[in-house]
Amino acid sequence: MDENSIQQEINELNRKLDLVLEEMQVQRRKREEVEDLLTDLSYIGKDIFQTSVIELDRAGVDVDIENVSRLGIGLIKNINTFNQLLGMLESMMDLAKDVEPIIRQMGLDAINKMNEFEQKGYIDFVKELGKLVQKFMTQYTAEDLRRLSQNMDKITSIIGNLTQTSVLDSLEKLSSTLAHTKMDDKLDNKSLFKLLKEFNSPEVRKSMSYSLRLVQSLTK
């Protein structure tokens, strides 16, 4: 082996040795930093413990050191569980951040929809409907509703009859006539002779015949 090769190997060994020494120094510094940190924490822990003992003593609280030790051991044993809980909390916070814009948009949409309903009068309609229900409840009792339920078949039959076109037309004409025809002293102050004369008209006779048939049907 020539001299140059030997010198290269020596230089390589020196370089590796320098790396090892540098790593050892780094590890030593880290160990010293950890030791210093533990020393500082021990001082802080002792100070906190003494301060806590004094404050608890002033408050009249008795602390069982054995229970505190068990609590500490329990916390250490379940450190993985606490890590999982922290992970779950972080996930929940991330989910809340993702869901927050959606919830905000839903709130805005709800507000806009309520404003639209209010402009169209739906809100006032619901309020008046609530007043109507309240008034209905004050005027009718549970017994009235029970009787209504017992006679529902008859009510259904009445509604069915009222929905017929001929009946609706008659009721519409009757309601319109009652709304627009008022008592008039000049027109309705007739003598008995004029009334008898009108009885002979076809319209009056037809109406009287129809009324008699209705009365006869009701009395059967």
C-alpha positions as a LaTeX table, in Angstrom:
\begin{tabular}{lrrr}
\hline
Residue & $x$ (\AA) & $y$ (\AA) & $z$ (\AA) \\
\hline
Met1 & 0.00 & 0.00 & 0.00 \\
Asp2 & 1.48 & 3.34 & $-1.00$ \\
Glu3 & 1.86 & 6.35 & 1.22 \\
Asn4 & $-1.01$ & 8.30 & $-0.39$ \\
Ser5 & $-3.52$ & 5.53 & 0.27 \\
Ile6 & $-2.44$ & 5.29 & 3.90 \\
Gln7 & $-2.81$ & 9.05 & 4.30 \\
Gln8 & $-6.30$ & 8.98 & 2.76 \\
Glu9 & $-7.41$ & 6.26 & 5.18 \\
Ile10 & $-5.98$ & 8.22 & 8.08 \\
Asn11 & $-7.83$ & 11.34 & 6.92 \\
Glu12 & $-11.08$ & 9.35 & 6.57 \\
Leu13 & $-10.65$ & 7.91 & 10.06 \\
Asn14 & $-10.01$ & 11.39 & 11.44 \\
Arg15 & $-13.14$ & 12.69 & 9.70 \\
Lys16 & $-15.28$ & 9.90 & 11.11 \\
Leu17 & $-13.77$ & 10.39 & 14.53 \\
Asp18 & $-14.58$ & 14.09 & 14.35 \\
Leu19 & $-18.19$ & 13.24 & 13.44 \\
Val20 & $-18.43$ & 10.82 & 16.37 \\
Leu21 & $-16.98$ & 13.39 & 18.75 \\
Glu22 & $-19.35$ & 16.07 & 17.40 \\
Glu23 & $-22.34$ & 13.76 & 17.84 \\
Met24 & $-21.18$ & 12.93 & 21.37 \\
Gln25 & $-20.98$ & 16.64 & 22.15 \\
Val26 & $-24.46$ & 17.20 & 20.75 \\
Gln27 & $-25.84$ & 14.34 & 22.86 \\
Arg28 & $-24.04$ & 15.69 & 25.91 \\
Arg29 & $-25.48$ & 19.15 & 25.40 \\
Lys30 & $-28.97$ & 17.69 & 24.98 \\
Arg31 & $-28.54$ & 15.61 & 28.12 \\
Glu32 & $-27.37$ & 18.67 & 30.02 \\
Glu33 & $-30.32$ & 20.69 & 28.72 \\
Val34 & $-32.73$ & 17.94 & 29.76 \\
Glu35 & $-31.12$ & 17.74 & 33.19 \\
Asp36 & $-31.34$ & 21.51 & 33.57 \\
Leu37 & $-34.96$ & 21.43 & 32.48 \\
Leu38 & $-35.78$ & 18.66 & 34.92 \\
Thr39 & $-34.01$ & 20.57 & 37.68 \\
Asp40 & $-35.98$ & 23.73 & 36.87 \\
Leu41 & $-39.22$ & 21.78 & 36.69 \\
Ser42 & $-38.51$ & 20.14 & 40.01 \\
Tyr43 & $-37.99$ & 23.57 & 41.59 \\
Ile44 & $-41.15$ & 24.89 & 39.95 \\
Gly45 & $-43.09$ & 21.77 & 40.94 \\
Lys46 & $-41.92$ & 22.01 & 44.54 \\
Asp47 & $-42.83$ & 25.68 & 44.64 \\
Ile48 & $-46.25$ & 25.01 & 43.13 \\
Phe49 & $-46.80$ & 22.10 & 45.51 \\
Gln50 & $-45.83$ & 24.16 & 48.54 \\
Thr51 & $-47.98$ & 27.07 & 47.40 \\
Ser52 & $-50.92$ & 24.72 & 46.77 \\
Val53 & $-50.51$ & 23.15 & 50.20 \\
Ile54 & $-50.49$ & 26.56 & 51.86 \\
Glu55 & $-53.57$ & 27.73 & 49.92 \\
Leu56 & $-55.43$ & 24.49 & 50.62 \\
Asp57 & $-54.54$ & 24.74 & 54.28 \\
Arg58 & $-55.87$ & 28.29 & 54.36 \\
Ala59 & $-59.07$ & 27.10 & 52.70 \\
Gly60 & $-59.39$ & 24.30 & 55.25 \\
Val61 & $-59.12$ & 21.53 & 52.61 \\
Asp62 & $-57.44$ & 18.27 & 53.62 \\
Val63 & $-55.46$ & 16.60 & 50.85 \\
Asp64 & $-54.56$ & 12.95 & 50.99 \\
Ile65 & $-51.10$ & 12.59 & 49.42 \\
Glu66 & $-51.75$ & 8.92 & 48.71 \\
Asn67 & $-54.87$ & 9.78 & 46.70 \\
Val68 & $-52.95$ & 12.48 & 44.83 \\
Ser69 & $-50.23$ & 9.93 & 44.03 \\
Arg70 & $-52.83$ & 7.47 & 42.78 \\
Leu71 & $-54.33$ & 10.19 & 40.65 \\
Gly72 & $-50.96$ & 10.99 & 39.15 \\
Ile73 & $-50.25$ & 7.33 & 38.46 \\
Gly74 & $-53.70$ & 6.95 & 36.91 \\
Leu75 & $-53.05$ & 9.93 & 34.65 \\
Ile76 & $-49.73$ & 8.49 & 33.56 \\
Lys77 & $-51.24$ & 5.06 & 32.91 \\
Asn78 & $-53.99$ & 6.58 & 30.78 \\
Ile79 & $-51.78$ & 8.99 & 28.88 \\
Asn80 & $-52.69$ & 7.22 & 25.62 \\
Thr81 & $-56.36$ & 7.73 & 26.36 \\
Phe82 & $-55.78$ & 11.42 & 26.95 \\
Asn83 & $-53.85$ & 11.62 & 23.70 \\
Gln84 & $-56.80$ & 10.02 & 21.92 \\
Leu85 & $-59.16$ & 12.50 & 23.57 \\
Leu86 & $-56.95$ & 15.37 & 22.45 \\
Gly87 & $-56.97$ & 13.94 & 18.94 \\
Met88 & $-60.75$ & 13.73 & 19.02 \\
Leu89 & $-60.97$ & 17.31 & 20.26 \\
Glu90 & $-58.68$ & 18.48 & 17.47 \\
Ser91 & $-60.82$ & 16.59 & 14.95 \\
Met92 & $-63.96$ & 18.16 & 16.39 \\
Met93 & $-62.39$ & 21.62 & 16.18 \\
Asp94 & $-61.44$ & 21.00 & 12.55 \\
Leu95 & $-64.96$ & 19.76 & 11.85 \\
Ala96 & $-66.42$ & 22.83 & 13.53 \\
Lys97 & $-64.26$ & 25.06 & 11.33 \\
Asp98 & $-65.45$ & 23.22 & 8.23 \\
Val99 & $-69.10$ & 23.24 & 9.28 \\
Glu100 & $-69.16$ & 26.87 & 10.47 \\
Pro101 & $-69.54$ & 28.40 & 6.96 \\
Ile102 & $-72.32$ & 25.92 & 6.18 \\
Ile103 & $-74.18$ & 26.75 & 9.40 \\
Arg104 & $-73.71$ & 30.47 & 8.78 \\
Gln105 & $-75.11$ & 30.12 & 5.25 \\
Met106 & $-78.05$ & 28.08 & 6.56 \\
Gly107 & $-78.76$ & 30.83 & 9.10 \\
Leu108 & $-78.65$ & 33.49 & 6.40 \\
Asp109 & $-80.95$ & 31.43 & 4.18 \\
Ala110 & $-83.38$ & 30.96 & 7.08 \\
Ile111 & $-83.37$ & 34.71 & 7.80 \\
Asn112 & $-83.96$ & 35.53 & 4.14 \\
Lys113 & $-86.78$ & 32.99 & 3.93 \\
Met114 & $-88.43$ & 34.39 & 7.08 \\
Asn115 & $-88.14$ & 37.88 & 5.60 \\
Glu116 & $-89.77$ & 36.61 & 2.41 \\
Phe117 & $-92.59$ & 34.98 & 4.39 \\
Glu118 & $-93.11$ & 38.19 & 6.35 \\
Gln119 & $-93.30$ & 40.27 & 3.17 \\
Lys120 & $-95.86$ & 37.86 & 1.69 \\
Gly121 & $-97.95$ & 38.03 & 4.87 \\
Tyr122 & $-97.44$ & 34.41 & 5.92 \\
Ile123 & $-96.25$ & 35.42 & 9.40 \\
Asp124 & $-99.33$ & 37.54 & 10.05 \\
Phe125 & $-101.49$ & 34.71 & 8.70 \\
Val126 & $-99.96$ & 32.24 & 11.17 \\
Lys127 & $-100.40$ & 34.74 & 14.02 \\
Glu128 & $-104.07$ & 35.25 & 13.19 \\
Leu129 & $-104.53$ & 31.50 & 12.81 \\
Gly130 & $-103.06$ & 31.04 & 16.28 \\
Lys131 & $-105.49$ & 33.63 & 17.67 \\
Leu132 & $-108.35$ & 31.80 & 15.97 \\
Val133 & $-107.30$ & 28.48 & 17.50 \\
Gln134 & $-106.98$ & 30.11 & 20.92 \\
Lys135 & $-110.44$ & 31.66 & 20.59 \\
Phe136 & $-111.84$ & 28.31 & 19.49 \\
Met137 & $-110.33$ & 26.61 & 22.55 \\
Thr138 & $-111.82$ & 29.22 & 24.88 \\
Gln139 & $-115.33$ & 28.83 & 23.44 \\
Tyr140 & $-115.46$ & 25.05 & 23.00 \\
Thr141 & $-114.74$ & 22.36 & 25.54 \\
Ala142 & $-113.44$ & 18.83 & 25.24 \\
Glu143 & $-117.02$ & 17.60 & 25.55 \\
Asp144 & $-117.96$ & 19.62 & 22.47 \\
Leu145 & $-115.16$ & 17.99 & 20.52 \\
Arg146 & $-116.27$ & 14.57 & 21.77 \\
Arg147 & $-119.82$ & 15.17 & 20.53 \\
Leu148 & $-118.37$ & 16.44 & 17.26 \\
Ser149 & $-116.43$ & 13.20 & 16.89 \\
Gln150 & $-119.53$ & 11.13 & 17.63 \\
Asn151 & $-121.51$ & 12.94 & 14.93 \\
Met152 & $-118.74$ & 13.03 & 12.38 \\
Asp153 & $-120.65$ & 10.74 & 9.98 \\
Lys154 & $-123.55$ & 13.19 & 9.86 \\
Ile155 & $-121.19$ & 16.14 & 9.43 \\
Thr156 & $-119.47$ & 14.33 & 6.60 \\
Ser157 & $-122.83$ & 13.73 & 4.94 \\
Ile158 & $-123.72$ & 17.43 & 5.29 \\
Ile159 & $-120.42$ & 18.48 & 3.77 \\
Gly160 & $-120.96$ & 16.02 & 0.92 \\
Asn161 & $-124.38$ & 17.52 & 0.21 \\
Leu162 & $-123.02$ & 21.06 & 0.38 \\
Thr163 & $-120.33$ & 20.27 & $-2.19$ \\
Gln164 & $-122.92$ & 19.48 & $-4.84$ \\
Thr165 & $-122.96$ & 22.08 & $-7.58$ \\
Ser166 & $-126.71$ & 22.72 & $-7.40$ \\
Val167 & $-126.63$ & 23.25 & $-3.63$ \\
Leu168 & $-123.61$ & 25.56 & $-3.87$ \\
Asp169 & $-125.30$ & 27.58 & $-6.59$ \\
Ser170 & $-128.45$ & 27.95 & $-4.49$ \\
Leu171 & $-126.46$ & 28.93 & $-1.40$ \\
Glu172 & $-124.41$ & 31.42 & $-3.40$ \\
Lys173 & $-127.57$ & 32.98 & $-4.82$ \\
Leu174 & $-129.22$ & 33.04 & $-1.40$ \\
Ser175 & $-126.20$ & 34.66 & 0.27 \\
Ser176 & $-125.89$ & 37.20 & $-2.53$ \\
Thr177 & $-129.59$ & 38.04 & $-2.30$ \\
Leu178 & $-129.42$ & 38.46 & 1.47 \\
Ala179 & $-126.36$ & 40.68 & 1.14 \\
His180 & $-127.81$ & 43.00 & $-1.50$ \\
Thr181 & $-131.55$ & 43.00 & $-0.72$ \\
Lys182 & $-132.46$ & 45.29 & 2.15 \\
Met183 & $-135.78$ & 46.19 & 3.75 \\
Asp184 & $-137.28$ & 49.16 & 1.90 \\
Asp185 & $-140.28$ & 51.05 & 3.29 \\
Lys186 & $-141.39$ & 52.18 & $-0.15$ \\
Leu187 & $-141.03$ & 48.86 & $-1.90$ \\
Asp188 & $-142.15$ & 46.58 & 0.92 \\
Asn189 & $-145.04$ & 48.67 & 2.28 \\
Lys190 & $-147.69$ & 47.01 & 0.10 \\
Ser191 & $-151.34$ & 46.52 & 0.61 \\
Leu192 & $-152.90$ & 43.11 & 1.04 \\
Phe193 & $-154.47$ & 43.38 & $-2.41$ \\
Lys194 & $-151.08$ & 43.95 & $-4.05$ \\
Leu195 & $-149.66$ & 41.00 & $-2.15$ \\
Leu196 & $-152.48$ & 38.75 & $-3.31$ \\
Lys197 & $-151.93$ & 39.98 & $-6.82$ \\
Glu198 & $-148.24$ & 39.07 & $-6.65$ \\
Phe199 & $-149.10$ & 35.63 & $-5.33$ \\
Asn200 & $-150.69$ & 34.94 & $-8.70$ \\
Ser201 & $-147.42$ & 35.51 & $-10.55$ \\
Pro202 & $-145.69$ & 32.33 & $-11.81$ \\
Glu203 & $-142.43$ & 33.14 & $-10.03$ \\
Val204 & $-144.06$ & 33.55 & $-6.62$ \\
Arg205 & $-146.21$ & 30.46 & $-7.03$ \\
Lys206 & $-143.19$ & 28.42 & $-8.08$ \\
Ser207 & $-141.16$ & 29.66 & $-5.13$ \\
Met208 & $-144.02$ & 28.97 & $-2.69$ \\
Ser209 & $-144.47$ & 25.47 & $-4.10$ \\
Tyr210 & $-140.76$ & 24.78 & $-3.76$ \\
Ser211 & $-140.77$ & 26.09 & $-0.16$ \\
Leu212 & $-143.76$ & 23.88 & 0.72 \\
Arg213 & $-142.00$ & 20.83 & $-0.69$ \\
Leu214 & $-138.95$ & 21.60 & 1.40 \\
Val215 & $-141.07$ & 21.91 & 4.54 \\
Gln216 & $-142.87$ & 18.67 & 3.77 \\
Ser217 & $-139.56$ & 16.86 & 3.21 \\
Leu218 & $-138.19$ & 18.16 & 6.51 \\
Thr219 & $-141.26$ & 17.09 & 8.47 \\
Lys220 & $-141.18$ & 13.52 & 7.17 \\
\hline
\end{tabular}
